[in-house]
Amino acid sequence: MGGAVGLGAVLAACGDSDSKDSAATGSKSAPAGPWKFKDDRGQTAEAKSVPKNIVAFTGVAAALHDYGVEVKAVFGPTRTKDGKADVQAGDLDISKVEILGNVWGEFNVEKYAELGPELLVTAMWEKDALWYVPDQSKDKILKLAPSVALWAAQTTIPKAIQRHEDLAASLGADVRSAKVTAAKARFEKAAARLRAAAKSKPDIKVMVGSASQDLFYVSLAKTSADTLYFQELGVKFVEPKVNKAGFFEELSWENVGKYEADIIMMDNRSSALQPDALASKPTWTQLPAVKAGQVVPRTTEPIYSYDKCAPILEDLAKAIENAKKAA
């Protein structure tokens, strides 16, 4: 599958038919004068003063919110079909932000221009590819404001959190606040717990999955920031034979039992089918991990703040601590 468009369509949709505290806000404690920030493309975004009118990919906006930096508008999965906040929105009040696009390929350029944006921020899964910024309108979008892209792949959770914290600090956040410090301590404790759990259960193997109606995707752990970090902490993962893009292997439902696993981590995004929807697929129900009740959610696109990543580590640690050898 070629390029970011192909990768994005599957990462974002996974076959979904509908897819086509004390930290300051950006303005309060930000230093006066010119602002600049070097992003993960190696590009430096610059402005005459600290940007206040910020537009961001939903998950990045949620991370900035945890540091006290608010955005005017978002793009990417924000609101579910029933009107609730998407998992990627974190603690954002989605009634208070403009939603420029809610699905892959959707970005209202006219509305974006009307906002008078001073900064655009998004994630990056492939070098120089801006997550949820459509290729067909990218040039128009990037002419309207400086942009920042932060790695969601080719990095680990701690490194990604640090980069989001660096950006938040440049925008005026108090990254040494009591709230942030407490969240970091919880994160570090959770990491130690996960390392200990993995060490105590060295024979437990985890599969990283995402489901669509026709296909089951098995991800390669080292290609994503969360699972690469879990691997560094000692968690053992199934290693699929990935396609050309390098992120995952597509399996038909007839072949879903190709790999043996004791725990299955399932993509929790609204674009993927959730385990409850798979009960009608006999090959799924026969998997050892499913029979053992050892299927857990995976936060496929983490919100990179200590506050949101600590529970991810705690949940996986608990799953491994409680796991029995199933396969």
ChimeraX attribute file (.defattr): number of C-alpha atoms within 10 A of each C-alpha:
attribute: neighborCount
match mode: 1-to-1
recipient: residues
	/A:1	11
	/A:2	8
	/A:3	11
	/A:4	20
	/A:5	17
	/A:6	12
	/A:7	20
	/A:8	19
	/A:9	17
	/A:10	20
	/A:11	22
	/A:12	24
	/A:13	23
	/A:14	25
	/A:15	21
	/A:16	18
	/A:17	11
	/A:18	9
	/A:19	16
	/A:20	11
	/A:21	11
	/A:22	14
	/A:23	23
	/A:24	22
	/A:25	21
	/A:26	26
	/A:27	18
	/A:28	13
	/A:29	14
	/A:30	20
	/A:31	14
	/A:32	10
	/A:33	9
	/A:34	11
	/A:35	16
	/A:36	17
	/A:37	17
	/A:38	15
	/A:39	18
	/A:40	17
	/A:41	16
	/A:42	11
	/A:43	13
	/A:44	13
	/A:45	17
	/A:46	19
	/A:47	15
	/A:48	10
	/A:49	16
	/A:50	21
	/A:51	23
	/A:52	20
	/A:53	18
	/A:54	23
	/A:55	29
	/A:56	26
	/A:57	29
	/A:58	31
	/A:59	26
	/A:60	28
	/A:61	29
	/A:62	27
	/A:63	28
	/A:64	27
	/A:65	23
	/A:66	27
	/A:67	30
	/A:68	23
	/A:69	25
	/A:70	25
	/A:71	27
	/A:72	17
	/A:73	24
	/A:74	29
	/A:75	27
	/A:76	26
	/A:77	24
	/A:78	26
	/A:79	20
	/A:80	13
	/A:81	8
	/A:82	7
	/A:83	9
	/A:84	12
	/A:85	18
	/A:86	21
	/A:87	20
	/A:88	26
	/A:89	24
	/A:90	21
	/A:91	14
	/A:92	22
	/A:93	11
	/A:94	19
	/A:95	10
	/A:96	10
	/A:97	16
	/A:98	16
	/A:99	23
	/A:100	21
	/A:101	22
	/A:102	20
	/A:103	19
	/A:104	24
	/A:105	20
	/A:106	17
	/A:107	22
	/A:108	14
	/A:109	15
	/A:110	11
	/A:111	13
	/A:112	21
	/A:113	14
	/A:114	8
	/A:115	14
	/A:116	13
	/A:117	19
	/A:118	18
	/A:119	22
	/A:120	25
	/A:121	22
	/A:122	25
	/A:123	24
	/A:124	20
	/A:125	22
	/A:126	18
	/A:127	14
	/A:128	16
	/A:129	20
	/A:130	24
	/A:131	25
	/A:132	27
	/A:133	23
	/A:134	16
	/A:135	15
	/A:136	9
	/A:137	14
	/A:138	15
	/A:139	11
	/A:140	13
	/A:141	22
	/A:142	13
	/A:143	10
	/A:144	16
	/A:145	22
	/A:146	18
	/A:147	23
	/A:148	24
	/A:149	26
	/A:150	25
	/A:151	25
	/A:152	25
	/A:153	22
	/A:154	15
	/A:155	18
	/A:156	21
	/A:157	23
	/A:158	17
	/A:159	15
	/A:160	22
	/A:161	20
	/A:162	15
	/A:163	18
	/A:164	21
	/A:165	23
	/A:166	16
	/A:167	22
	/A:168	25
	/A:169	22
	/A:170	19
	/A:171	29
	/A:172	23
	/A:173	27
	/A:174	24
	/A:175	20
	/A:176	13
	/A:177	15
	/A:178	13
	/A:179	17
	/A:180	22
	/A:181	14
	/A:182	13
	/A:183	18
	/A:184	17
	/A:185	14
	/A:186	18
	/A:187	23
	/A:188	15
	/A:189	14
	/A:190	21
	/A:191	21
	/A:192	14
	/A:193	19
	/A:194	25
	/A:195	18
	/A:196	17
	/A:197	21
	/A:198	22
	/A:199	16
	/A:200	13
	/A:201	18
	/A:202	12
	/A:203	13
	/A:204	21
	/A:205	22
	/A:206	22
	/A:207	24
	/A:208	25
	/A:209	23
	/A:210	29
	/A:211	26
	/A:212	21
	/A:213	16
	/A:214	13
	/A:215	18
	/A:216	23
	/A:217	26
	/A:218	26
	/A:219	24
	/A:220	22
	/A:221	24
	/A:222	21
	/A:223	18
	/A:224	21
	/A:225	23
	/A:226	25
	/A:227	23
	/A:228	21
	/A:229	20
	/A:230	23
	/A:231	15
	/A:232	12
	/A:233	18
	/A:234	18
	/A:235	26
	/A:236	21
	/A:237	23
	/A:238	18
	/A:239	17
	/A:240	21
	/A:241	14
	/A:242	15
	/A:243	11
	/A:244	12
	/A:245	14
	/A:246	15
	/A:247	20
	/A:248	25
	/A:249	19
	/A:250	20
	/A:251	17
	/A:252	14
	/A:253	18
	/A:254	14
	/A:255	13
	/A:256	18
	/A:257	15
	/A:258	11
	/A:259	13
	/A:260	17
	/A:261	23
	/A:262	26
	/A:263	28
	/A:264	26
	/A:265	21
	/A:266	23
	/A:267	23
	/A:268	21
	/A:269	22
	/A:270	19
	/A:271	24
	/A:272	22
	/A:273	21
	/A:274	17
	/A:275	18
	/A:276	7
	/A:277	11
	/A:278	15
	/A:279	12
	/A:280	9
	/A:281	12
	/A:282	11
	/A:283	14
	/A:284	20
	/A:285	14
	/A:286	13
	/A:287	20
	/A:288	20
	/A:289	26
	/A:290	19
	/A:291	13
	/A:292	16
	/A:293	14
	/A:294	21
	/A:295	20
	/A:296	19
	/A:297	18
	/A:298	21
	/A:299	18
	/A:300	20
	/A:301	21
	/A:302	23
	/A:303	27
	/A:304	25
	/A:305	27
	/A:306	26
	/A:307	21
	/A:308	20
	/A:309	23
	/A:310	19
	/A:311	14
	/A:312	18
	/A:313	24
	/A:314	18
	/A:315	16
	/A:316	23
	/A:317	23
	/A:318	13
	/A:319	18
	/A:320	24
	/A:321	17
	/A:322	11
	/A:323	18
	/A:324	17
	/A:325	15
	/A:326	18
	/A:327	14
